[in-house]
Amino acid sequence: MKSETKPADNVRYELAGNIARITIDRPPVNALSLELIQAVVAAFRRAASDRQARAVVLSSALAKRFSAGLDLDILLGKSGEEIREFLQELYINLFDAQYHLGKPSIAAVGGAARGGGMTMAVSCDVVLASESATFGYPEIEVGVLPAIHFAHLPRLIGRHRAFEVLFTGRAFGAREALDLGTVNKVVADSALDAAAMELAAQFASKSETVVRMGRAAFMRQIDDDYRRGIANAVEDFCNVAVTNAAQEGLRAFVEKRKPNW
């Protein structure tokens, strides 16, 4: 297995045969900094141009965390332009990297995935989860919006169920995620890595040309207004994040107290 680690951004790119592995390793919770998400985007772009890679697996090196979401330093006291720079990477550039990947991508989610961690997971073509994985969109609890999921989730699970999970901010387990349709399969914690690699190997065994052309056709068909939805999500998130209410919610979270709405 060939491996390259970038210590500054805590993202590893490895090639295991014809499967590219992108591993996030930023203890304690894989919080998403600007540098981290830039590194993830760069890794997907590297996989796109890597002729040896026929499928891609995204996973976490941390046993109990896929990603807790955005590093709050990105939001606290920041201007709309500063927040927009991060969202350009997480929403738009990540989507574009996946859109043009040219090979199947699999998110292997073990432990907790929240907020921006959910964004990274659902950007992939397939999502596998371990039994102990948990999911959620907690942004509403700190006064911001899971705006990109307004574009994504209602299409996937329906308007009413999407509204409930997005506006309560509650966490839910892997089995409920499977029932909702937000993950493809749930496996034992100890089997997650093997399951992801087995599925990647199935994808990699197909004709590279047919998969590349077929995936491009698939992405064109499902794109619809999704790109415009993502662009709108950036604006919606920025507009809310700079309000007094959002900043109070973020400060309250950091200070471990209830927000004074």
Sine and cosine of phi, psi and omega as CSV:
sin_phi,cos_phi,sin_psi,cos_psi,sin_omega,cos_omega
0.00,0.00,0.83,-0.55,0.08,-1.00
-0.99,0.11,0.61,-0.79,-0.08,-1.00
-0.60,-0.80,0.60,-0.80,0.13,-0.99
-0.66,-0.75,0.79,-0.61,0.00,-1.00
-0.91,-0.41,0.67,-0.75,0.09,-1.00
-0.94,-0.35,0.99,-0.12,-0.11,-0.99
-0.85,0.53,-0.54,0.84,-0.08,-1.00
-0.93,0.37,-0.51,0.86,-0.06,-1.00
-0.88,-0.47,0.05,1.00,0.17,-0.99
0.86,0.50,0.60,0.80,0.04,-1.00
-0.80,-0.60,0.78,-0.63,0.04,-1.00
-0.96,-0.29,0.64,-0.77,0.14,-0.99
-0.89,-0.46,0.85,-0.52,-0.01,-1.00
-0.77,-0.64,0.51,-0.86,0.08,-1.00
-0.90,-0.45,0.91,-0.40,0.04,-1.00
-0.95,-0.31,1.00,-0.10,-0.12,-0.99
0.91,0.41,-0.88,-0.47,0.02,-1.00
-0.95,-0.32,0.43,0.90,0.04,-1.00
-0.88,-0.48,0.83,-0.55,0.07,-1.00
-1.00,0.06,0.72,-0.70,0.02,-1.00
-0.88,-0.47,0.81,-0.58,0.06,-1.00
-0.93,-0.37,0.88,-0.47,-0.09,-1.00
-0.86,-0.51,0.79,-0.61,0.02,-1.00
-1.00,-0.08,0.75,-0.66,-0.07,-1.00
-0.58,-0.82,0.99,0.16,0.05,-1.00
-0.77,-0.64,0.99,0.12,0.01,-1.00
-0.86,0.51,0.46,-0.89,0.12,0.99
-1.00,-0.03,-0.27,0.96,-0.15,-0.99
-0.72,-0.69,0.22,0.97,-0.05,-1.00
0.83,0.56,0.68,0.73,0.08,-1.00
-0.89,0.45,0.63,-0.78,-0.12,-0.99
-1.00,0.00,0.95,-0.30,0.17,-0.99
-1.00,-0.01,0.19,-0.98,0.07,-1.00
-0.86,0.50,-0.69,0.72,-0.04,-1.00
-0.90,0.43,-0.61,0.79,-0.01,-1.00
-0.91,0.41,-0.75,0.67,-0.04,-1.00
-0.93,0.36,-0.53,0.85,0.11,-0.99
-0.87,0.48,-0.63,0.78,0.01,-1.00
-0.93,0.36,-0.61,0.79,0.05,-1.00
-0.90,0.44,-0.71,0.70,0.04,-1.00
-0.87,0.50,-0.70,0.72,0.01,-1.00
-0.88,0.47,-0.60,0.80,0.01,-1.00
-0.92,0.40,-0.66,0.75,0.06,-1.00
-0.91,0.42,-0.63,0.78,0.04,-1.00
-0.92,0.39,-0.59,0.81,0.08,-1.00
-0.89,0.45,-0.68,0.73,0.02,-1.00
-0.88,0.48,-0.61,0.79,0.01,-1.00
-0.87,0.49,-0.60,0.80,-0.06,-1.00
-1.00,-0.07,-0.08,1.00,-0.02,-1.00
-0.99,0.14,0.95,-0.32,-0.08,-1.00
-0.92,0.38,-0.37,0.93,0.03,-1.00
-0.98,0.20,-0.42,0.91,-0.07,-1.00
-0.99,0.14,0.80,-0.60,0.01,-1.00
-0.91,-0.42,-0.17,0.98,0.08,-1.00
-0.38,-0.93,0.31,-0.95,-0.10,-0.99
-0.73,-0.68,0.71,-0.71,0.07,-1.00
-0.88,-0.47,0.80,-0.59,0.08,-1.00
-0.96,-0.26,0.80,-0.60,-0.02,-1.00
-0.51,-0.86,0.05,-1.00,0.02,-1.00
-0.92,-0.38,0.57,-0.82,0.09,-1.00
-0.99,0.13,-0.16,0.99,-0.07,-1.00
-1.00,-0.05,0.73,-0.68,-0.13,-0.99
-0.90,0.43,-0.58,0.81,-0.13,-0.99
-0.91,-0.41,0.13,0.99,-0.02,-1.00
-0.65,-0.76,0.80,-0.60,0.26,-0.97
-0.99,0.12,-0.86,0.51,0.19,-0.98
-0.22,-0.98,0.70,-0.71,0.01,-1.00
-0.99,0.13,-0.04,1.00,0.02,-1.00
0.98,-0.22,-0.39,-0.92,-0.14,-0.99
-0.91,0.41,0.65,-0.76,0.21,-0.98
-0.92,0.39,0.84,-0.54,-0.11,-0.99
-0.90,0.44,-0.31,0.95,0.07,-1.00
-0.88,0.48,-0.39,0.92,0.02,-1.00
-0.93,0.37,-0.46,0.89,-0.15,-0.99
-0.95,-0.30,-0.59,0.81,-0.12,-0.99
-0.92,0.39,0.88,-0.48,0.07,-1.00
0.94,0.34,0.22,0.97,-0.05,-1.00
-1.00,-0.07,0.43,-0.90,0.05,-1.00
-0.98,0.19,0.27,-0.96,0.06,-1.00
-0.85,0.52,-0.59,0.81,0.00,-1.00
-0.92,0.39,-0.63,0.77,0.02,-1.00
-0.92,0.40,-0.65,0.76,0.03,-1.00
-0.92,0.39,-0.64,0.77,-0.01,-1.00
-0.88,0.48,-0.57,0.82,0.02,-1.00
-0.87,0.49,-0.67,0.74,0.04,-1.00
-0.92,0.38,-0.71,0.71,-0.04,-1.00
-0.91,0.41,-0.47,0.88,0.10,-0.99
-0.85,0.53,-0.64,0.77,0.03,-1.00
-0.96,0.27,-0.78,0.62,-0.12,-0.99
-0.94,0.34,-0.65,0.76,-0.05,-1.00
-1.00,0.00,-0.84,0.54,-0.20,-0.98
-1.00,0.08,-0.79,0.62,-0.06,-1.00
-0.93,0.37,-0.60,0.80,0.06,-1.00
-0.90,0.44,-0.69,0.73,0.03,-1.00
-0.88,0.48,-0.70,0.71,0.00,-1.00
-0.90,0.43,-0.64,0.76,0.03,-1.00
-0.88,0.47,-0.66,0.75,0.04,-1.00
-0.94,0.35,-0.65,0.76,-0.05,-1.00
-0.86,0.51,-0.65,0.76,-0.07,-1.00
-0.99,-0.16,0.25,0.97,-0.10,-0.99
-0.89,0.46,-0.65,0.76,0.06,-1.00
0.99,0.17,0.08,1.00,0.02,-1.00
-0.45,-0.89,0.44,-0.90,-0.07,-1.00
-0.90,0.44,0.57,-0.82,0.04,-1.00
-0.83,-0.55,0.61,-0.79,-0.04,-1.00
-0.79,-0.62,0.79,-0.61,0.16,-0.99
-1.00,-0.09,0.83,-0.56,0.06,-1.00
-0.97,-0.26,0.98,-0.20,-0.15,-0.99
-0.98,-0.17,0.93,-0.36,0.12,-0.99
-0.90,-0.44,0.72,-0.69,-0.04,-1.00
0.99,0.15,-0.46,-0.89,-0.16,-0.99
-1.00,0.04,0.73,-0.68,0.15,-0.99
-0.84,-0.55,0.85,-0.53,-0.05,-1.00
-0.69,-0.72,0.53,-0.85,0.16,-0.99
0.78,0.63,-0.88,-0.47,0.01,-1.00
-0.87,0.48,-0.43,0.90,0.11,-0.99
-0.91,0.42,-0.60,0.80,0.10,-1.00
-0.90,0.44,-0.63,0.77,0.00,-1.00
-0.86,0.50,-0.72,0.70,0.01,-1.00
-0.89,0.45,-0.68,0.73,-0.05,-1.00
-0.89,0.45,-0.76,0.64,-0.10,-1.00
-0.97,0.24,-0.15,0.99,0.11,-0.99
-0.94,0.35,-0.35,0.94,-0.01,-1.00
-0.98,0.20,0.27,-0.96,-0.03,-1.00
-0.96,0.29,-0.55,0.84,-0.05,-1.00
-0.70,-0.72,0.60,-0.80,0.05,-1.00
-0.84,-0.55,0.87,-0.48,0.13,-0.99
-0.97,-0.26,0.56,-0.83,-0.03,-1.00
-0.74,-0.67,0.56,-0.83,0.15,-0.99
-0.99,0.14,0.32,-0.95,0.00,-1.00
-0.83,0.56,-0.58,0.82,-0.06,-1.00
-1.00,0.01,0.01,1.00,0.01,-1.00
-0.91,0.42,0.58,-0.81,0.11,-0.99
-0.75,-0.66,0.42,-0.91,-0.12,-0.99
-0.73,-0.69,0.31,-0.95,0.06,-1.00
0.15,-0.99,0.33,-0.94,0.02,-1.00
-0.84,-0.54,0.98,0.18,-0.15,-0.99
-1.00,0.10,0.12,0.99,-0.09,-1.00
-0.83,0.56,-0.61,0.79,-0.05,-1.00
-0.88,0.48,-0.45,0.89,-0.02,-1.00
-0.93,0.37,-0.44,0.90,-0.01,-1.00
-0.93,-0.36,0.24,0.97,0.14,-0.99
1.00,0.09,0.33,0.94,0.11,-0.99
-0.83,-0.55,-0.03,-1.00,-0.13,-0.99
-0.87,-0.50,0.64,-0.77,0.17,-0.99
-0.99,0.15,0.88,0.47,-0.30,-0.95
-0.88,0.48,-0.62,0.79,-0.02,-1.00
-0.90,0.43,-0.48,0.88,-0.01,-1.00
-0.97,0.23,-0.23,0.97,0.18,-0.98
-0.90,0.43,-0.55,0.84,0.02,-1.00
-0.99,0.16,-0.52,0.85,-0.15,-0.99
-1.00,-0.08,-0.78,0.62,-0.25,-0.97
-0.93,0.38,-0.68,0.74,0.01,-1.00
-0.86,0.52,-0.54,0.84,0.04,-1.00
-0.92,0.39,-0.52,0.85,-0.11,-0.99
-1.00,0.09,-0.72,0.69,-0.12,-0.99
-0.87,-0.49,0.00,1.00,-0.01,-1.00
0.99,-0.14,0.46,-0.89,-0.10,-1.00
-0.85,0.52,-0.74,0.67,-0.17,-0.99
-0.96,0.29,-0.67,0.74,0.04,-1.00
-0.93,0.38,-0.61,0.79,0.03,-1.00
-0.89,0.46,-0.70,0.71,-0.02,-1.00
-0.86,0.51,-0.68,0.73,-0.05,-1.00
-0.88,0.48,-0.75,0.66,-0.06,-1.00
-0.96,0.28,-0.51,0.86,-0.02,-1.00
-0.97,0.26,-0.56,0.83,-0.11,-0.99
-0.98,-0.20,-0.08,1.00,0.23,-0.97
-1.00,-0.08,-0.49,0.87,-0.04,-1.00
0.96,0.28,0.21,0.98,-0.09,-1.00
-0.95,0.30,0.46,-0.89,0.10,-0.99
-1.00,0.07,0.45,-0.89,0.06,-1.00
-0.59,-0.81,0.43,-0.90,-0.11,-0.99
-1.00,0.08,0.02,-1.00,-0.08,-1.00
-0.91,0.42,-0.62,0.78,-0.02,-1.00
-0.92,0.39,-0.63,0.77,0.07,-1.00
-0.92,0.39,-0.62,0.78,0.05,-1.00
-0.86,0.50,-0.63,0.78,0.05,-1.00
-0.91,0.42,-0.69,0.72,0.02,-1.00
-0.89,0.46,-0.62,0.79,0.02,-1.00
-0.94,0.33,-0.47,0.88,-0.05,-1.00
0.99,-0.13,0.25,0.97,0.01,-1.00
-1.00,0.05,-0.24,0.97,0.15,-0.99
-0.78,-0.63,0.39,-0.92,-0.03,-1.00
-1.00,0.09,-0.59,0.81,-0.14,-0.99
-0.38,-0.93,0.56,-0.83,0.07,-1.00
-0.90,-0.43,0.75,-0.66,0.00,-1.00
-0.77,-0.64,0.23,-0.97,0.06,-1.00
-0.86,0.51,0.52,-0.86,-0.02,-1.00
-0.79,0.61,-0.69,0.72,-0.07,-1.00
-0.95,0.32,-0.24,0.97,-0.08,-1.00
-0.97,-0.23,-0.03,1.00,-0.13,-0.99
-0.87,0.50,-0.77,0.64,-0.05,-1.00
-0.88,0.47,-0.71,0.71,-0.01,-1.00
-0.90,0.44,-0.63,0.77,0.00,-1.00
-0.90,0.43,-0.66,0.75,0.02,-1.00
-0.90,0.43,-0.68,0.73,-0.01,-1.00
-0.93,0.36,-0.58,0.81,0.04,-1.00
-0.90,0.43,-0.70,0.71,0.02,-1.00
-0.91,0.41,-0.66,0.75,0.04,-1.00
-0.87,0.50,-0.64,0.76,0.02,-1.00
-0.90,0.43,-0.60,0.80,0.07,-1.00
-0.88,0.47,-0.71,0.70,0.04,-1.00
-0.89,0.46,-0.68,0.73,-0.08,-1.00
-0.93,0.38,-0.35,0.94,-0.03,-1.00
-0.98,0.20,-0.21,0.98,-0.02,-1.00
-0.99,0.15,0.16,-0.99,0.06,-1.00
-0.87,0.49,0.84,-0.55,0.00,-1.00
-0.86,0.51,-0.66,0.75,-0.03,-1.00
-0.91,0.41,-0.73,0.69,-0.04,-1.00
-0.92,0.40,-0.66,0.75,0.02,-1.00
-0.90,0.44,-0.71,0.71,-0.01,-1.00
-0.88,0.48,-0.74,0.67,-0.01,-1.00
-0.94,0.34,-0.63,0.78,0.01,-1.00
-0.92,0.38,-0.65,0.76,0.02,-1.00
-0.91,0.42,-0.64,0.77,0.04,-1.00
-0.87,0.49,-0.66,0.75,0.04,-1.00
-0.91,0.42,-0.66,0.75,0.03,-1.00
-0.87,0.49,-0.72,0.69,-0.02,-1.00
-0.90,0.44,-0.62,0.79,0.05,-1.00
-0.89,0.45,-0.63,0.78,-0.05,-1.00
-0.93,0.36,-0.60,0.80,-0.06,-1.00
-1.00,-0.01,-0.15,0.99,-0.08,-1.00
-0.88,0.48,-0.80,0.60,0.07,-1.00
0.75,0.66,-0.83,-0.55,0.02,-1.00
-0.98,-0.18,0.29,0.96,-0.10,-1.00
-0.89,0.46,-0.64,0.77,0.02,-1.00
-0.87,0.49,-0.68,0.73,0.04,-1.00
-0.91,0.41,-0.59,0.81,0.06,-1.00
-0.88,0.47,-0.63,0.78,0.03,-1.00
-0.91,0.41,-0.70,0.72,0.03,-1.00
-0.87,0.50,-0.66,0.75,0.05,-1.00
-0.90,0.43,-0.60,0.80,-0.01,-1.00
-0.89,0.45,-0.61,0.79,0.04,-1.00
-0.86,0.51,-0.74,0.67,-0.01,-1.00
-0.91,0.42,-0.68,0.74,-0.01,-1.00
-0.88,0.47,-0.70,0.71,-0.01,-1.00
-0.88,0.47,-0.74,0.67,-0.04,-1.00
-0.89,0.46,-0.66,0.75,-0.02,-1.00
-0.88,0.48,-0.62,0.78,-0.01,-1.00
-0.98,0.18,-0.66,0.75,-0.14,-0.99
-0.89,0.47,-0.44,0.90,-0.03,-1.00
-1.00,-0.03,-0.01,1.00,0.01,-1.00
-0.96,0.30,0.35,-0.94,0.06,-1.00
-0.87,0.49,-0.60,0.80,-0.02,-1.00
-0.89,0.45,-0.70,0.71,0.00,-1.00
-0.91,0.42,-0.69,0.72,-0.02,-1.00
-0.90,0.43,-0.59,0.81,0.07,-1.00
-0.91,0.40,-0.67,0.74,0.03,-1.00
-0.89,0.47,-0.66,0.75,0.01,-1.00
-0.92,0.39,-0.68,0.73,0.03,-1.00
-0.89,0.45,-0.65,0.76,0.00,-1.00
-0.89,0.46,-0.63,0.78,0.02,-1.00
-0.90,0.44,-0.72,0.70,0.00,-1.00
-0.90,0.44,-0.62,0.78,-0.04,-1.00
-1.00,0.07,0.00,1.00,0.05,-1.00
0.85,0.53,0.79,0.62,0.05,-1.00
-0.65,-0.76,0.17,-0.99,0.07,-1.00
-0.98,0.22,0.66,-0.76,0.01,-1.00
-0.93,0.36,0.55,-0.84,0.08,-1.00
-1.00,-0.10,0.99,0.16,-0.03,-1.00
-0.92,0.39,0.00,0.00,0.00,0.00
